[in-house]
């Protein structure tokens, strides 16, 4: 699952799959579980509280008007699409809420 490799690497919360660690690094890198979360095992943290909060706030798009019978798709203008740029890329890794 995307986001499941989130951990604290060298003091910063990152996704391990996208974090570069230099091959010629003379210093050792520090890897730890996400801070402020209960550790289940090794680098695995309990995400229950995070997912419960996510369910409560419902951070997804909702229509203001009901879907009409027979409608299959909703038109989205370039202007409407631009409004959500940067807001939909969340991979539910909890890095933002655990730092």
PyMOL commands that set and color helices and strands:
alter all, ss='L'
color gray80, all
select helices_A, chain A and resi 16-18+48-57+78-83
alter helices_A, ss='H'
color red, helices_A
select strands_A, chain A and resi 6-9+12-15+31-32+39-41+44-45
alter strands_A, ss='S'
color yellow, strands_A
deselect
rebuild
show_as cartoon
